[in-house]
Amino acid sequence: MHRKATNGAEQDEVLEKSPPIMVPTDWSRDGRYIIERTGFDAKTTAIWVLPLFGDKKPFPYLQTDANESWAKLSPNGQWLAYQSDESKRNEIYVTTFPQTGEKPQISTNGGSYPVWGRDGKELYYTAADATMMAVEVKAGPNFDAGAPKPLFKTPPQRLLTELATTSARTAIF
C-alpha cells in the first residue's frame, strides 16, 4: 500500500509491504488510521489496523475463526461497524475503536456492507434479502442502537460496498 499527495508534490510513501494481501476499507477522518481486511487468499478474513504514526506497524484488530470484513469507522472515530459471519451468516456488529470492546449485533436478519451516515446518527447496511436498512444510533461515549428499519430494495445482483449519504438522507449507491 502506498500514500501519495494528489497534487504530486510529495514522493510515494510505502505504508505496507506485506503478504497477506491487505485491502483498505476505511481511513479515519483524522488521518491517523487505515482500516484493512486480509485479502481473499486468506483462510478467513480479518480486520487489521495500520496506524499512520509511530512505528506504522499494522496490527490485527479483529482476528477470529469467523470472517470479519467491510469495516467502517464512525464519523467521530470511536466506533467500528463491520460484517462478520460468527453466527454462521453475515451480520453487522459495532465495537469500540481503537481498542476492541463489547460488540453488539446491529442487524437482525442478516447484514452486509455497513456504512455510517455523515453525522454518525445512523448506520446503514444491506439485509440478507437485499433491503437497504437504517438503524438510528447514539455513538457518543456509550453506544446505543435502535431497531433496524427497511428503506428500500436494492437492485438485484449489485454489491453495495459503497454508499454515500447526505444530511437529507439521500443515498447514492
Contact map, one row per residue, 1 for C-alpha under 8 A:
11100000000001111000000000000000000000000000000000000000000000000000000000000000000000000000000000000000000000000000000000000000000000000000000000000000000000000000000000000
11110000000111110000000000000000000000000000000000000000000000000000000000000000000000000000000000000000000000000000000000000000000000000000000000000000000000000000000000000
11111000000111100000000000000000000000000000000000000000000000000000000000000000000000000000000000000000000000000000000000000000000000000000000000000000000000000000000000000
01111101011110000000000000000000000000000000000000000000000000000000000000000000000000000000000000000000000000000000000000000000000000000000000000000000000000000000000000000
00111111111100000000000000000000000000000000000000000000000000000000000000000000000000000000000000000000000000000000000000000000000000000000000000000000000000000000000000000
00011111100000000000000000000000000000000000000000000000000000000000000000000000000000000000000000000000000000000000000000000000000000000000000000000000000000000000000000000
00001111110000000000000000000000000000000000000000000000000000000000000000000000000000000000000000000000000000000000000000000000000000000000000000000000000000000000000000000
00011111111000000000000000000000000000000000000000000000000000000000000000000000000000000000000000000000000000000000000000000000000000000000000000000000000000000000000000000
00001111111000000000000000000000000000000000000000000000000000000000000000000000000000000000000000000000000000000000000000000000000000000000000000000000000000000000000000000
00011011111100000000000000000000000000000000000000000000000000000000000000000000000000000000000000000000000000000000000000000000000000000000000000000000000000000000000000000
00011001111110000000000000000000000000000000000000000000000000000000000000000000000000000000000000000000000000000000000000000000000000000000000000000000000000000000000000000
01111000011111000000000000000000000000000000000000000000000000000000000000000000000000000000000000000000000000000000000000000000000000000000000000000000000000000000000000000
01110000001111100000000000000000000000000000000000000000000000000000000000000000000000000000000000000000000000000000000000000000000000000000000000000000000000000000000000000
11100000000111111000000000000000000000000000000000000000000000000000000000000000000000000000000000000000000000000000000000000000000000000000000000000000000000000000000000000
11100000000011111000000000000000000000000000000000000001000000000000000000000000000000000000000000000000000000000000000000000000000000000000000000000000000000000000000000000
11000000000001111100000000000000000000000000000000000000000000000000000000000000000000000000000000000000000000000000000000000000000000000000000000000000000000000000000000000
10000000000001111110000000000000000000000000000000000000000000000000000000000000000000000000000000000000000000000000000000000000000000000000000000000000000000000000000000000
00000000000000011111110000000000000000000000000000000000000000000000000000000000000000000000000000000000000000000000000000000000000000000000000000000000000000000000000000000
00000000000000001111110000000000000000000000000000000000000000000000000000000000000000000000000000000000000000000000000000000000000000000000000000000000000000000000000000000
00000000000000000111110000000000000001101100000000000000000000000000000000000000000000000000000000000000000000000000000000000000000000000000000000000000000000000000000000000
00000000000000000111111000000000000001111000000000000000000000000000000000000000000000000000000000000000000000000000000000000000000000000000000000000000000000000000000000000
00000000000000000111111100000000000111100000000000000000000000000000000000000000000000000000000000000000000000000000000000000000000000000000000000000000000000000000000000000
00000000000000000000111110000000000111100000000000000000000000000000000000000000000000000000000000000000000000000000000000000000000000000000000000000000000000000000000000000
00000000000000000000011111100000011110000000000000000000000000000000000000000000000000000000000000000000000000000000000000000000000000000000000000000000000000000000000000000
00000000000000000000001111100000011110000000000000000000000000000000011100000000000000000000000000000000000000000000000000000000000000000000000000000000000000000000000000000
00000000000000000000000111110000011100000000000000000000000000000000001110000000000000000000000000000000000000000000000000000000000000000000000000000000000000000000000000000
00000000000000000000000111111011111000000000000000000000000000000000000010000000000000000000000000000000000000000000000000000000000000000000000000000000000000000000000000000
00000000000000000000000001111111111000000000000000000000000000000000000010001000000000000000000000000000000000000000000000000000000000000000000000000000000000000000000000000
00000000000000000000000000111111000000000000000000000000000000000000000000111000000000000000000000000000000000000000000000000000000000000000000000000000000000000000000000000
00000000000000000000000000011111100000000000000000000000000000000000000000000000000000000000000000000000000000000000000000000000000000000000000000000000000000000000000000000
00000000000000000000000000111111110000000000000000010000000000000000000000000000000000000000000000000000000000000000000000000000000000000000000000000000000000000000000000000
00000000000000000000000000111111110000000000000000111000000000000000000000000000000000000000000000000000000000000000000000000000000000000000000000000000000000000000000000000
00000000000000000000000000110111111000000000000011110000000000000000000000000000000000000000000000000000000000000000000000000000000000000000000000000000000000000000000000000
00000000000000000000000111110011111100000000000011110000000000000000000000000000000000000000000000000000000000000000000000000000000000000000000000000000000000000000000000000
00000000000000000000000111110000111110000000001111000000000000000000001100000000000000000000000000000000000000000000000000000000000000000000000000000000000000000000000000000
00000000000000000000011111000000011111000000001111000000000000000000001000000000000000000000000000000000000000000000000000000000000000000000000000000000000000000000000000000
00000000000000000000011110000000001111100000111100000000000000000001111000000000000000000000000000000000000000000000000000000000000000000000000000000000000000000000000000000
00000000000000000001111000000000000111111100111100000000000000000000000000000000000000000000000000000000000000000000000000000000000000000000000000000000000000000000000000000
00000000000000000001111000000000000011111100100000000000000000000000000000000000000000000000000000000000000000000000000000000000000000000000000000000000000000000000000000000
00000000000000000000100000000000000001111111100000000000000000000000000000000000000000000000000000000000000000000000000000000000000000000000000000000000000000000000000000000
00000000000000000001100000000000000001111110000000000000000000000000000000000000000000000000000000000000000000000000000000000000000000000000000000000000000000000000000000000
00000000000000000001000000000000000001111111100000000000000000000000000000000000000000000000000000000000000000000000000000000000000000000000000000000000000000000000000000000
00000000000000000000000000000000000000011111100000000000000000000000000000000000000000000000000000000000000000000000000000000000000000000000000000000000000000000000000000000
00000000000000000000000000000000000000010111110000000000000000001111000000000000000000000000000000000000000000000000000000000000000000000000000000000000000000000000000000000
00000000000000000000000000000000000011110111111000000000000000100111100000000000000000000000000000000000000000000000000000000000000000000000000000000000000000000000000000000
00000000000000000000000000000000000011000001111100000000000111110011100000000000000000000000000000000000000000000000000000000000000000000000000000000000000000000000000000000
00000000000000000000000000000000001111000000111110000000000111100001101000000000000000000000000000000000000000000000000000000000000000000000000000000000000000000000000000000
00000000000000000000000000000000001111000000011111000000011111000000000000000000000000000000000000000000000000000000000000000000000000000000000000000000000000000000000000000
00000000000000000000000000000000111100000000001111100000011110000000000000000000000000000000000000000000000000000000000000000000000000000000000000000000000000000000000000000
00000000000000000000000000000000111100000000000111110001111000000000000000000000000000000000000000000000000000000000000000000000000000000000000000000000000000000000000000000
00000000000000000000000000000001110000000000000011111101110000000000000000000000000000000000000000000000000000000000000000000000000000000000000000000000000000000000000000000
00000000000000000000000000000011110000000000000001111101000000000000000000000000000000000000000000000000000000000000000000000000000000000000000000000000000000000000000000000
00000000000000000000000000000001000000000000000000111111000000000000000000000000000000000000000000000000000000000000000000000000000000000000000000000000000000000000000000000
00000000000000000000000000000000000000000000000000111111000000000000000000000000000000000000000000000000000000000000000000000000000000000000000000000000000000000000000000000
00000000000000000000000000000000000000000000000000001111100000000000000000000000000000000000000000000000000000000000000000000000000000000000000000000000000000000000000000000
00000000000000100000000000000000000000000000000001111111110000000000000000000000000000000000000000000000000000000000000000000000000000000000000000000000000000000000000000000
00000000000000000000000000000000000000000000000001100011111000000000000000000000000000000000000000000000000000000000000000000000000000000000000000000000000000000000000000000
00000000000000000000000000000000000000000000000111100001111100000000000000000000000000000000000000000000000000000000000000000000000000000000000000000000000000000000000000000
00000000000000000000000000000000000000000000000111000000111110000000000000000000000000000000000000000000000000000000000000000000000000000000000000000000000000000000000000000
00000000000000000000000000000000000000000000011110000000011111100000000000000000000000000000000000000000000000000000000000000000000000000000000000000000000000000000000000000
00000000000000000000000000000000000000000000011110000000001111100000000000000000000000000000000000110000000000000000000000000000000000000000000000000000000000000000000000000
00000000000000000000000000000000000000000000011100000000000111110001000000000000000000000000000000010000000000000000000000000000000000000000000000000000000000000000000000000
00000000000000000000000000000000000000000000111000000000000111111101000000000000000000000000000000000000000000000000000000000000000000000000000000000000000000000000000000000
00000000000000000000000000000000000000000000010000000000000001111111000000000000000000000000000000000000000000000000000000000000000000000000000000000000000000000000000000000
00000000000000000000000000000000000000000001000000000000000000111110000000000000000001000000000000000000000000000000000000000000000000000000000000000000000000000000000000000
00000000000000000000000000000000000000000001100000000000000000111111000000000000000111000000000000000000000000000000000000000000000000000000000000000000000000000000000000000
00000000000000000000000000000000000000000001110000000000000000011111100000000000001111000000000000000000000000000000000000000000000000000000000000000000000000000000000000000
00000000000000000000000000000000000010000001111000000000000001110111111000000000011110000000000000000000000000000000000000000000000000000000000000000000000000000000000000000
00000000000000000000000000000000000010000000111000000000000000000011111000000000011100000000000000000000000000000000000000000000000000000000000000000000000000000000000000000
00000000000000000000000010000000000010000000000000000000000000000001111100000000011000000000000000000000000000011100000000000000000000000000000000000000000000001000000000000
00000000000000000000000011000000001110000000001000000000000000000001111110000001111000000000000000000000000000000100000000000000000000000000000000000000000000000000000000000
00000000000000000000000011000000001000000000000000000000000000000000011111000001110000000000000000000000000000000111000000000000000000000000000000000000000000000000000000000
00000000000000000000000001110000000000000000000000000000000000000000001111111111100000000000000000000000000000000001000000000000000000000000000000000000000000000000000000000
00000000000000000000000000000000000000000000000000000000000000000000000111111111100000000000000000000000000000000001000100000000000000000010000000000000000000000000000000000
00000000000000000000000000001000000000000000000000000000000000000000000011111100000000000000000000000000000000000001011100000000000000000000000000000000000000000000000000000
00000000000000000000000000001000000000000000000000000000000000000000000011111110000000000000000000000000000000000000000100000000000000000000000000000000000000000000000000000
00000000000000000000000000011000000000000000000000000000000000000000000011111111000000000000000010000000000000000000000000000000000000000000000000000000000000000000000000000
00000000000000000000000000000000000000000000000000000000000000000000000011111111000000000000000111000000000000000000000000000000000000000011000000000000000000000000000000000
00000000000000000000000000000000000000000000000000000000000000000000000011011111100000000000011111000000000000000000000000000000000000000010000000000000000000000000000000000
00000000000000000000000000000000000000000000000000000000000000000000001111001111110000000000011110000000000000000000000000000000000000000000000000000000000000000000000000000
00000000000000000000000000000000000000000000000000000000000000000000001111000011111000000001111000000000000000000110000000000000000000000000000000000000000000000000000000000
00000000000000000000000000000000000000000000000000000000000000000001111100000001111100000001110000000000000000001100000000000000000000000000000000000000000000000000000000000
00000000000000000000000000000000000000000000000000000000000000000011111000000000111110000111100000000000000000111100000000000000000000000000000000000000000000000000000000000
00000000000000000000000000000000000000000000000000000000000000000111100000000000011111101111100000000000000000000000000000000000000000000000000000000000000000000000000000000
00000000000000000000000000000000000000000000000000000000000000000111000000000000001111111110000000000000000000000000000000000000000000000000000000000000000000000000000000000
00000000000000000000000000000000000000000000000000000000000000001110000000000000000111111100000000000000000000000000000000000000000000000000000000000000000000000000000000000
00000000000000000000000000000000000000000000000000000000000000000000000000000000000111111110000000000000000000000000000000000000000000000000000000000000000000000000000000000
00000000000000000000000000000000000000000000000000000000000000000000000000000000000011111100000000000000000000000000000000000000000000000000000000000000000000000000000000000
00000000000000000000000000000000000000000000000000000000000000000000000000000000000111111110000000000000000001000000000000000000000000000000000000000000000000000000000000000
00000000000000000000000000000000000000000000000000000000000000000000000000000000001111111111000000000000000001110000000000000001000000000000000000000000000000000000000000000
00000000000000000000000000000000000000000000000000000000000000000000000000000000001110101111100000000000111111110000000000000000000000000000000000000000000000000000000000000
00000000000000000000000000000000000000000000000000000000000000000000000000000000111100000111110000000000111001110100000000001000000000000000000000000000000000000000000000000
00000000000000000000000000000000000000000000000000000000000000000000000000000000111100000011111000000011111000000000000000000000000000000000000000000000000000000000000000000
00000000000000000000000000000000000000000000000000000000000000000000000000000011110000000001111100000011110000000000000000000000000000000000000000000000000000000000000000000
00000000000000000000000000000000000000000000000000000000000000000000000000000011100000000000111110011111000000000000000000000000000000000000000000000000000000000000000000000
00000000000000000000000000000000000000000000000000000000000000000000000000000111000000000000011111111110000000000000000000000000000000000000000000000000000000000000000000000
00000000000000000000000000000000000000000000000000000000000000000000000000001111000000000000001111110000000000000000000000000000000000000000000000000000000000000000000000000
00000000000000000000000000000000000000000000000000000000000000000000000000000110000000000000000111110000000000000000000000000000000000000000000000000000000000000000000000000
00000000000000000000000000000000000000000000000000000000000010000000000000000000000000000000000111111000000000000000000000000000000000000000000000000000000000000000000000000
00000000000000000000000000000000000000000000000000000000000011000000000000000000000000000000001111111100000000000000000000000000000000000000000000000000000000000000000000000
00000000000000000000000000000000000000000000000000000000000000000000000000000000000000000000001100111110000000000000000000000000000000000000000000000000000000000000000000000
00000000000000000000000000000000000000000000000000000000000000000000000000000000000000000000001100011111000000000000000000000000000000000000000000000000000000000000000000000
00000000000000000000000000000000000000000000000000000000000000000000000000000000000000000000111100001111100000000000000000000000000000000000000000000000000000000000000000000
00000000000000000000000000000000000000000000000000000000000000000000000000000000000000000000111000000111110000000000000000000000000000000000000000000000000000000000000000000
00000000000000000000000000000000000000000000000000000000000000000000000000000000000000000011110000000011111100000000000000000000000000000000000000000000000000000000000000000
00000000000000000000000000000000000000000000000000000000000000000000000000000000000000000011110000000001111100000000000000000000000000100000000010010000000000000000000000000
00000000000000000000000000000000000000000000000000000000000000000000000000000000000000000011100000000000111111100000000000000010000000000000000000010000000000000000000000000
00000000000000000000000000000000000000000000000000000000000000000000000000000000000000000010000000000000111111100000000000000000000000000000000000010000000000000000000000000
00000000000000000000000000000000000000000000000000000000000000000000000000000000000000000010000000000000001111100000000000000011000000000000000000000000000000000000000000000
00000000000000000000000000000000000000000000000000000000000000000000000000000000000000001111000000000000001111110000000000000011000000000000000000000000000000000000000000000
00000000000000000000000000000000000000000000000000000000000000000000000000000000001000000111000000000000001111111100000000001111000000000000000000000000000000000000000000000
00000000000000000000000000000000000000000000000000000000000000000000010000000000001000000111000000000000000001111100000000001111000000000000000000000000000000000000000000000
00000000000000000000000000000000000000000000000000000000000000000000010000000000011000000000000000000000000000111110000000001100000000000000000000000000000000011100000000000
00000000000000000000000000000000000000000000000000000000000000000000011100000000111000000001000000000000000000111111000000111100000000000000000000000000000000000000000000000
00000000000000000000000000000000000000000000000000000000000000000000000100000000100000000000000000000000000000001111100000111000000000000000000000000000000000000110000000000
00000000000000000000000000000000000000000000000000000000000000000000000111100000000000000000000000000000000000000111111111110000000000000000000000000000000000000000000000000
00000000000000000000000000000000000000000000000000000000000000000000000000000000000000000000000000000000000000000011111111110000000000000000000000000000000000000000111000000
00000000000000000000000000000000000000000000000000000000000000000000000000100000000000000000000000000000000000000001111110000000000000000000000000000000000000000000111000000
00000000000000000000000000000000000000000000000000000000000000000000000000100000000000000000000000000000000000000001111111000000000000000000000000000000000000000000001000000
00000000000000000000000000000000000000000000000000000000000000000000000001110000000000000000000000000000000000000001111111100000000000001110000000000000000000000000000000000
00000000000000000000000000000000000000000000000000000000000000000000000000000000000000000000000000000000000000000001111111100000000000011110000000000000000000000000000000000
00000000000000000000000000000000000000000000000000000000000000000000000000000000000000000000000000000000000000000001101111110000000001111000000000000000000000000000000000000
00000000000000000000000000000000000000000000000000000000000000000000000000000000000000000000000000000000000000000111100111111000000001111000000000000000000000000000000000000
00000000000000000000000000000000000000000000000000000000000000000000000000000000000000000000000000000000000000000111100001111100000111100000000000000000000000000000000000000
00000000000000000000000000000000000000000000000000000000000000000000000000000000000000000001000000000000000000111110000000111110000111000000000000000000000000000000000000000
00000000000000000000000000000000000000000000000000000000000000000000000000000000000000000000000000000000000000111100000000011111111110000000000000000000000000010000000000000
00000000000000000000000000000000000000000000000000000000000000000000000000000000000000000000000000000000001011110000000000001111111110000000000000000000000000000000000000000
00000000000000000000000000000000000000000000000000000000000000000000000000000000000000000100000000000000000011110000000000000111111000000000000000000000000000000000000000000
00000000000000000000000000000000000000000000000000000000000000000000000000000000000000000000000000000000000000000000000000000111111000000000000000000000000000000000000000000
00000000000000000000000000000000000000000000000000000000000000000000000000000000000000000000000000000000000000000000000000000111111100000000000000000000111100000000000000000
00000000000000000000000000000000000000000000000000000000000000000000000000000000000000000000000000000000000000000000000000000111111110000000000000000111110000000000000000000
00000000000000000000000000000000000000000000000000000000000000000000000000000000000000000000000000000000000000000000000000011110011111000000000000000111110000000000000000000
00000000000000000000000000000000000000000000000000000000000000000000000000000000000000000000000000000000000000000000000000011110001111100000000000011111000000000000000000000
00000000000000000000000000000000000000000000000000000000000000000000000000000000000000000000000000000000000000000000000001111000000111110000000000011110000000000000000000000
00000000000000000000000000000000000000000000000000000000000000000000000000000000000000000000000000000000010000000000000001110000000011111000000011111000000000000000000000000
00000000000000000000000000000000000000000000000000000000000000000000000000000000000000000000000000000000000000000000000011100000000001111100000011110000000000000000000000000
00000000000000000000000000000000000000000000000000000000000000000000000000000000000000000000000000000000000000000000000111100000000000111110001111000000000000000000000000000
00000000000000000000000000000000000000000000000000000000000000000000000000000000000000000000000000000000000000000000000110000000000000011111011110000000000000000000000000000
00000000000000000000000000000000000000000000000000000000000000000000000001000110000000000000000000000000000000000000000110000000000000001111111100000000000000000000000000000
00000000000000000000000000000000000000000000000000000000000000000000000000000100000000000000000000000000000000000000000000000000000000000111111000000000000000000000000000000
00000000000000000000000000000000000000000000000000000000000000000000000000000000000000000000000000000000000000000000000000000000000000000011111000000000000000000000000000000
00000000000000000000000000000000000000000000000000000000000000000000000000000000000000000000000000000000000000000000000000000000000000000111111100000000000000000000000000000
00000000000000000000000000000000000000000000000000000000000000000000000000000000000000000000000000000000000000000000000000000000000000001111111110000000000000000000000000000
00000000000000000000000000000000000000000000000000000000000000000000000000000000000000000000000000000000000000000000000000000000000000001110011111000000000000000000000000000
00000000000000000000000000000000000000000000000000000000000000000000000000000000000000000000000000000000010000000000000000000000000000111100001111100000000000000000000000000
00000000000000000000000000000000000000000000000000000000000000000000000000000000000000000000000000000000000000000000000000000000000000111000000111110000000000000000000000000
00000000000000000000000000000000000000000000000000000000000000000000000000000000000000000000000000000000000000000000000000000000000000110000000011111000000000000000000000000
00000000000000000000000000000000000000000000000000000000000000000000000000000000000000000000000000000000011100000000000000000000000011110000000001111100000000000000000000000
00000000000000000000000000000000000000000000000000000000000000000000000000000000000000000000000000000000000000000000000000000000000011100000000000111110000000000000000000000
00000000000000000000000000000000000000000000000000000000000000000000000000000000000000000000000000000000000000000000000000000000001111000000000000011111000000000000000000000
00000000000000000000000000000000000000000000000000000000000000000000000000000000000000000000000000000000000000000000000000000000001111000000000000001111100000000000000000000
00000000000000000000000000000000000000000000000000000000000000000000000000000000000000000000000000000000000000000000000000000000001110000000000000000111110000000000000000000
00000000000000000000000000000000000000000000000000000000000000000000000000000000000000000000000000000000000000000000000000000000011100000000000000000011111000000000000000000
00000000000000000000000000000000000000000000000000000000000000000000000000000000000000000000000000000000000000000000000000000000011100000000000000000001111101000000000000000
00000000000000000000000000000000000000000000000000000000000000000000000000000000000000000000000000000000000000000000000000000000010000000000000000000000111111000000000000000
00000000000000000000000000000000000000000000000000000000000000000000000000000000000000000000000000000000000000000000000000000000010000000000000000000000011111000000000000000
00000000000000000000000000000000000000000000000000000000000000000000000000000000000000000000000000000000000000000000000000000000000000000000000000000000001111100000000000000
00000000000000000000000000000000000000000000000000000000000000000000000000000000000000000000000000000000000000000000000000000000000000000000000000000000011111110000000000000
00000000000000000000000000000000000000000000000000000000000000000000000000000000000000000000000000000000000000000000000000000000000000000000000000000000000011111000000000000
00000000000000000000000000000000000000000000000000000000000000000000000000000000000000000000000000000000000000001000000000000100000000000000000000000000000001111110000000001
00000000000000000000000000000000000000000000000000000000000000000000010000000000000000000000000000000000000000001000000000000000000000000000000000000000000000111110000000000
00000000000000000000000000000000000000000000000000000000000000000000000000000000000000000000000000000000000000001010000000000000000000000000000000000000000000011111000000001
00000000000000000000000000000000000000000000000000000000000000000000000000000000000000000000000000000000000000000010000000000000000000000000000000000000000000011111100000111
00000000000000000000000000000000000000000000000000000000000000000000000000000000000000000000000000000000000000000000000000000000000000000000000000000000000000000111110000111
00000000000000000000000000000000000000000000000000000000000000000000000000000000000000000000000000000000000000000000110000000000000000000000000000000000000000000011111111110
00000000000000000000000000000000000000000000000000000000000000000000000000000000000000000000000000000000000000000000110000000000000000000000000000000000000000000001111111100
00000000000000000000000000000000000000000000000000000000000000000000000000000000000000000000000000000000000000000000111000000000000000000000000000000000000000000000111111000
00000000000000000000000000000000000000000000000000000000000000000000000000000000000000000000000000000000000000000000000000000000000000000000000000000000000000000000111111000
00000000000000000000000000000000000000000000000000000000000000000000000000000000000000000000000000000000000000000000000000000000000000000000000000000000000000000000111111100
00000000000000000000000000000000000000000000000000000000000000000000000000000000000000000000000000000000000000000000000000000000000000000000000000000000000000000000111111110
00000000000000000000000000000000000000000000000000000000000000000000000000000000000000000000000000000000000000000000000000000000000000000000000000000000000000000011110011111
00000000000000000000000000000000000000000000000000000000000000000000000000000000000000000000000000000000000000000000000000000000000000000000000000000000000000000011100001111
00000000000000000000000000000000000000000000000000000000000000000000000000000000000000000000000000000000000000000000000000000000000000000000000000000000000000010111000000111
